[in-house]
Amino acid sequence: MINKMKLDYNRSVLLIIDMQNDFCPGGALAVKNGDEVIGPLNRLSARFASCGGKVAATQDWHPAGHLSFASSHKNKKPGDTVDLAYTKNQALWPDHCIQGSYGAELHKGLDQKPIGLLIRKGFRMDIDSYSAFFENDRKTSTGLDGFLKELSINTIVLGGLALDYCVFYSAMDARSLGYNTIMVTDAVRGVDYPEGSVGEALQSLGKAGVIITESGDIQ
């Protein structure tokens, strides 16, 4: 943890990762207590909006029959892996965040008014997507980096779901692209699958130079 930090909001963005119904309790791929991050995210987004900062969000947006769904592979179940053209050991998931479905919608508790940019990812049938910056082939850009650089953004504050997957990959990519990167602990929750993945993610984020703090420490 760090002492209280003062942001230059004119050059900062709050990046809200995948706050969708399917990742919240009751959803197809629910993160335990995932909805608990909505309060901290709403407080952060209100502060960013009032101080001249930007707010962006991502949305998993899969077509039906997406290649990352276990149901798209014969004799496979969620948690199994398959080799795909762009990667080996692609994790298979329950059908989730299907385009236009209730599960794909942002949670109704999330205040969406401050969100100025919505990045949809994972809409290519044959490529899964975790990061807000690149699809899982690690080459196909979502366009977020170019957008932020046009605005002279140099600091990214992250929250959302899930810590050990989409938040983790987004934060690591943010660092590799040269951004000051801050992950807010009370605004994230992890799945910890496989067991220990949350701890490993936190360790890797720290080694990469991601600042890990609480929302109350950001001024």
VEXLUM-875346 format. One record per residue (C-alpha): residue number from 1; residue in three letters; x, y, z. Coordinates in Angstrom, 1 decimal. Layout:
BEGIN
<rec NUM, 'ALA', <X, Y, Z>>
...
***
This chain:
BEGIN
<rec 1, 'MET', <0.0, 0.0, 0.0>>
<rec 2, 'ILE', <1.1, 3.6, -0.5>>
<rec 3, 'ASN', <0.4, 7.0, 1.1>>
<rec 4, 'LYS', <-2.4, 9.2, -0.3>>
<rec 5, 'MET', <-1.6, 10.2, -3.9>>
<rec 6, 'LYS', <-2.7, 13.3, -5.8>>
<rec 7, 'LEU', <-3.7, 12.6, -9.5>>
<rec 8, 'ASP', <-3.4, 15.0, -12.4>>
<rec 9, 'TYR', <-6.9, 14.3, -13.4>>
<rec 10, 'ASN', <-6.6, 16.0, -16.8>>
<rec 11, 'ARG', <-4.1, 13.3, -17.8>>
<rec 12, 'SER', <-5.8, 10.4, -16.0>>
<rec 13, 'VAL', <-8.5, 7.9, -16.8>>
<rec 14, 'LEU', <-10.5, 5.5, -14.7>>
<rec 15, 'LEU', <-10.8, 2.2, -16.6>>
<rec 16, 'ILE', <-13.7, 0.1, -15.4>>
<rec 17, 'ILE', <-13.3, -3.5, -16.5>>
<rec 18, 'ASP', <-16.2, -5.8, -17.5>>
<rec 19, 'MET', <-18.8, -4.7, -14.8>>
<rec 20, 'GLN', <-21.4, -6.9, -16.5>>
<rec 21, 'ASN', <-24.3, -9.0, -15.1>>
<rec 22, 'ASP', <-22.7, -12.3, -16.1>>
<rec 23, 'PHE', <-19.7, -11.6, -13.9>>
<rec 24, 'CYS', <-21.8, -10.5, -10.9>>
<rec 25, 'PRO', <-23.6, -12.8, -8.5>>
<rec 26, 'GLY', <-26.3, -14.8, -10.3>>
<rec 27, 'GLY', <-24.5, -14.5, -13.6>>
<rec 28, 'ALA', <-23.2, -17.2, -15.9>>
<rec 29, 'LEU', <-19.6, -16.6, -14.9>>
<rec 30, 'ALA', <-20.0, -14.9, -11.6>>
<rec 31, 'VAL', <-17.2, -13.6, -9.5>>
<rec 32, 'LYS', <-17.9, -14.1, -5.8>>
<rec 33, 'ASN', <-19.0, -10.8, -4.3>>
<rec 34, 'GLY', <-18.3, -9.1, -7.6>>
<rec 35, 'ASP', <-21.0, -6.6, -7.1>>
<rec 36, 'GLU', <-19.3, -5.2, -4.0>>
<rec 37, 'VAL', <-16.9, -3.2, -6.2>>
<rec 38, 'ILE', <-19.8, -1.1, -7.6>>
<rec 39, 'GLY', <-19.8, 1.4, -4.7>>
<rec 40, 'PRO', <-16.1, 2.2, -4.9>>
<rec 41, 'LEU', <-16.2, 2.4, -8.7>>
<rec 42, 'ASN', <-19.1, 4.8, -8.6>>
<rec 43, 'ARG', <-17.3, 7.0, -6.1>>
<rec 44, 'LEU', <-14.2, 7.0, -8.2>>
<rec 45, 'SER', <-16.0, 7.8, -11.4>>
<rec 46, 'ALA', <-17.9, 10.7, -9.8>>
<rec 47, 'ARG', <-14.6, 12.1, -8.6>>
<rec 48, 'PHE', <-12.9, 11.7, -12.0>>
<rec 49, 'ALA', <-15.9, 13.4, -13.7>>
<rec 50, 'SER', <-15.9, 16.3, -11.3>>
<rec 51, 'CYS', <-12.1, 16.8, -11.5>>
<rec 52, 'GLY', <-11.7, 16.8, -15.2>>
<rec 53, 'GLY', <-10.6, 13.1, -15.6>>
<rec 54, 'LYS', <-11.9, 10.6, -18.1>>
<rec 55, 'VAL', <-13.9, 7.5, -17.4>>
<rec 56, 'ALA', <-13.8, 4.5, -19.8>>
<rec 57, 'ALA', <-15.3, 1.0, -19.5>>
<rec 58, 'THR', <-14.9, -2.4, -21.2>>
<rec 59, 'GLN', <-17.6, -4.8, -22.1>>
<rec 60, 'ASP', <-17.2, -8.5, -23.0>>
<rec 61, 'TRP', <-19.2, -8.9, -26.2>>
<rec 62, 'HIS', <-19.2, -12.4, -27.5>>
<rec 63, 'PRO', <-21.1, -13.8, -30.4>>
<rec 64, 'ALA', <-23.2, -16.9, -29.7>>
<rec 65, 'GLY', <-21.0, -20.0, -30.3>>
<rec 66, 'HIS', <-17.8, -18.2, -29.5>>
<rec 67, 'LEU', <-14.7, -20.4, -29.6>>
<rec 68, 'SER', <-13.9, -19.8, -25.9>>
<rec 69, 'PHE', <-17.2, -21.4, -24.8>>
<rec 70, 'ALA', <-17.0, -25.0, -23.7>>
<rec 71, 'SER', <-20.4, -25.6, -25.5>>
<rec 72, 'SER', <-18.6, -24.9, -28.8>>
<rec 73, 'HIS', <-16.4, -28.0, -28.4>>
<rec 74, 'LYS', <-17.5, -31.6, -28.4>>
<rec 75, 'ASN', <-17.0, -33.4, -25.1>>
<rec 76, 'LYS', <-15.6, -30.3, -23.3>>
<rec 77, 'LYS', <-16.8, -28.6, -20.2>>
<rec 78, 'PRO', <-16.0, -25.3, -18.5>>
<rec 79, 'GLY', <-12.5, -25.4, -17.0>>
<rec 80, 'ASP', <-11.1, -27.6, -19.8>>
<rec 81, 'THR', <-8.6, -26.2, -22.2>>
<rec 82, 'VAL', <-8.1, -26.5, -26.0>>
<rec 83, 'ASP', <-5.4, -25.5, -28.4>>
<rec 84, 'LEU', <-6.4, -22.7, -30.8>>
<rec 85, 'ALA', <-4.6, -21.1, -33.7>>
<rec 86, 'TYR', <-3.3, -18.2, -31.7>>
<rec 87, 'THR', <-2.6, -20.0, -28.4>>
<rec 88, 'LYS', <-2.2, -23.3, -26.6>>
<rec 89, 'ASN', <-4.3, -24.2, -23.5>>
<rec 90, 'GLN', <-7.1, -21.7, -24.1>>
<rec 91, 'ALA', <-9.4, -21.9, -21.1>>
<rec 92, 'LEU', <-13.0, -22.8, -21.9>>
<rec 93, 'TRP', <-15.8, -20.9, -20.2>>
<rec 94, 'PRO', <-19.6, -21.2, -19.8>>
<rec 95, 'ASP', <-21.5, -19.3, -22.4>>
<rec 96, 'HIS', <-21.4, -15.7, -21.1>>
<rec 97, 'CYS', <-21.8, -12.0, -22.2>>
<rec 98, 'ILE', <-23.5, -12.9, -25.4>>
<rec 99, 'GLN', <-24.1, -9.9, -27.6>>
<rec 100, 'GLY', <-27.4, -8.2, -26.8>>
<rec 101, 'SER', <-28.2, -10.4, -23.8>>
<rec 102, 'TYR', <-29.0, -9.4, -20.3>>
<rec 103, 'GLY', <-25.8, -11.0, -19.1>>
<rec 104, 'ALA', <-23.7, -8.8, -21.4>>
<rec 105, 'GLU', <-25.3, -5.6, -20.0>>
<rec 106, 'LEU', <-23.4, -3.4, -17.6>>
<rec 107, 'HIS', <-24.7, -3.9, -14.1>>
<rec 108, 'LYS', <-27.6, -1.6, -13.3>>
<rec 109, 'GLY', <-26.0, -0.4, -10.1>>
<rec 110, 'LEU', <-23.0, 1.0, -12.0>>
<rec 111, 'ASP', <-23.4, 4.7, -12.7>>
<rec 112, 'GLN', <-22.8, 4.9, -16.4>>
<rec 113, 'LYS', <-23.3, 8.6, -16.8>>
<rec 114, 'PRO', <-19.6, 9.5, -16.4>>
<rec 115, 'ILE', <-18.5, 6.8, -18.9>>
<rec 116, 'GLY', <-17.2, 8.6, -22.0>>
<rec 117, 'LEU', <-15.9, 5.6, -23.9>>
<rec 118, 'LEU', <-17.1, 2.0, -24.0>>
<rec 119, 'ILE', <-14.7, -0.6, -25.5>>
<rec 120, 'ARG', <-16.3, -3.8, -26.7>>
<rec 121, 'LYS', <-14.0, -6.8, -26.9>>
<rec 122, 'GLY', <-14.1, -10.5, -27.6>>
<rec 123, 'PHE', <-16.5, -10.0, -30.5>>
<rec 124, 'ARG', <-14.3, -11.9, -33.0>>
<rec 125, 'MET', <-15.6, -15.5, -33.1>>
<rec 126, 'ASP', <-12.2, -17.2, -33.0>>
<rec 127, 'ILE', <-10.3, -15.0, -30.5>>
<rec 128, 'ASP', <-10.9, -14.6, -26.8>>
<rec 129, 'SER', <-10.2, -11.3, -25.1>>
<rec 130, 'TYR', <-9.1, -10.4, -21.6>>
<rec 131, 'SER', <-7.2, -7.2, -21.9>>
<rec 132, 'ALA', <-8.8, -3.8, -22.5>>
<rec 133, 'PHE', <-5.9, -3.1, -25.0>>
<rec 134, 'PHE', <-5.4, -6.3, -27.0>>
<rec 135, 'GLU', <-7.3, -9.4, -27.9>>
<rec 136, 'ASN', <-5.8, -12.7, -26.8>>
<rec 137, 'ASP', <-3.7, -13.2, -29.9>>
<rec 138, 'ARG', <-1.7, -10.3, -28.4>>
<rec 139, 'LYS', <-1.7, -8.5, -31.8>>
<rec 140, 'THR', <-5.2, -7.3, -32.5>>
<rec 141, 'SER', <-5.7, -3.9, -30.8>>
<rec 142, 'THR', <-9.0, -2.7, -29.3>>
<rec 143, 'GLY', <-8.0, 0.9, -30.2>>
<rec 144, 'LEU', <-7.9, 2.0, -26.5>>
<rec 145, 'ASP', <-4.2, 2.9, -26.5>>
<rec 146, 'GLY', <-4.5, 5.2, -29.5>>
<rec 147, 'PHE', <-7.6, 6.9, -28.0>>
<rec 148, 'LEU', <-5.8, 7.6, -24.7>>
<rec 149, 'LYS', <-2.6, 8.8, -26.3>>
<rec 150, 'GLU', <-4.6, 11.3, -28.4>>
<rec 151, 'LEU', <-5.9, 12.7, -25.1>>
<rec 152, 'SER', <-2.4, 12.8, -23.6>>
<rec 153, 'ILE', <-3.4, 10.4, -20.9>>
<rec 154, 'ASN', <-0.4, 9.1, -18.9>>
<rec 155, 'THR', <-2.1, 7.5, -15.8>>
<rec 156, 'ILE', <-4.6, 4.7, -15.7>>
<rec 157, 'VAL', <-6.6, 3.7, -12.6>>
<rec 158, 'LEU', <-8.2, 0.3, -12.9>>
<rec 159, 'GLY', <-11.1, -1.5, -11.2>>
<rec 160, 'GLY', <-13.7, -4.1, -12.1>>
<rec 161, 'LEU', <-13.7, -7.8, -12.8>>
<rec 162, 'ALA', <-11.9, -10.1, -12.5>>
<rec 163, 'LEU', <-8.6, -9.3, -10.8>>
<rec 164, 'ASP', <-6.8, -12.4, -12.0>>
<rec 165, 'TYR', <-8.0, -12.2, -15.6>>
<rec 166, 'CYS', <-9.3, -9.1, -17.4>>
<rec 167, 'VAL', <-8.1, -6.6, -14.8>>
<rec 168, 'PHE', <-4.7, -8.3, -14.6>>
<rec 169, 'TYR', <-4.1, -8.4, -18.4>>
<rec 170, 'SER', <-5.3, -4.8, -18.8>>
<rec 171, 'ALA', <-3.0, -3.6, -16.0>>
<rec 172, 'MET', <0.0, -5.5, -17.4>>
<rec 173, 'ASP', <-0.6, -4.1, -20.9>>
<rec 174, 'ALA', <-1.1, -0.6, -19.6>>
<rec 175, 'ARG', <2.4, -0.8, -17.9>>
<rec 176, 'SER', <4.0, -2.3, -21.1>>
<rec 177, 'LEU', <2.5, 0.6, -23.1>>
<rec 178, 'GLY', <4.1, 3.1, -20.8>>
<rec 179, 'TYR', <1.2, 4.3, -18.6>>
<rec 180, 'ASN', <1.4, 4.9, -14.9>>
<rec 181, 'THR', <-0.9, 2.2, -13.7>>
<rec 182, 'ILE', <-2.9, 2.0, -10.4>>
<rec 183, 'MET', <-5.1, -0.9, -9.4>>
<rec 184, 'VAL', <-7.6, -0.2, -6.7>>
<rec 185, 'THR', <-8.0, -3.1, -4.3>>
<rec 186, 'ASP', <-11.5, -2.3, -3.0>>
<rec 187, 'ALA', <-12.7, -1.9, -6.6>>
<rec 188, 'VAL', <-11.7, -5.4, -7.8>>
<rec 189, 'ARG', <-12.5, -9.0, -7.0>>
<rec 190, 'GLY', <-10.9, -12.2, -8.3>>
<rec 191, 'VAL', <-12.1, -15.7, -9.2>>
<rec 192, 'ASP', <-8.9, -17.4, -7.9>>
<rec 193, 'TYR', <-9.2, -20.1, -10.5>>
<rec 194, 'PRO', <-7.0, -22.0, -10.6>>
<rec 195, 'GLU', <-6.4, -21.6, -6.8>>
<rec 196, 'GLY', <-3.7, -19.2, -6.1>>
<rec 197, 'SER', <-4.2, -17.1, -9.3>>
<rec 198, 'VAL', <-5.1, -14.0, -7.3>>
<rec 199, 'GLY', <-1.9, -14.1, -5.3>>
<rec 200, 'GLU', <0.2, -14.8, -8.4>>
<rec 201, 'ALA', <-1.5, -11.9, -10.2>>
<rec 202, 'LEU', <-0.9, -9.4, -7.4>>
<rec 203, 'GLN', <2.8, -10.5, -7.2>>
<rec 204, 'SER', <3.2, -10.1, -11.0>>
<rec 205, 'LEU', <1.5, -6.7, -11.0>>
<rec 206, 'GLY', <3.8, -5.5, -8.2>>
<rec 207, 'LYS', <6.9, -6.7, -10.1>>
<rec 208, 'ALA', <5.7, -4.9, -13.2>>
<rec 209, 'GLY', <5.4, -1.6, -11.4>>
<rec 210, 'VAL', <1.7, -1.4, -11.0>>
<rec 211, 'ILE', <0.7, 0.6, -7.9>>
<rec 212, 'ILE', <-1.7, -1.3, -5.7>>
<rec 213, 'THR', <-3.8, 0.9, -3.4>>
<rec 214, 'GLU', <-7.3, 1.6, -2.1>>
<rec 215, 'SER', <-9.7, 4.1, -3.5>>
<rec 216, 'GLY', <-9.5, 6.2, -0.3>>
<rec 217, 'ASP', <-5.8, 6.8, -1.0>>
<rec 218, 'ILE', <-6.5, 8.5, -4.3>>
<rec 219, 'GLN', <-7.1, 12.2, -4.1>>
***
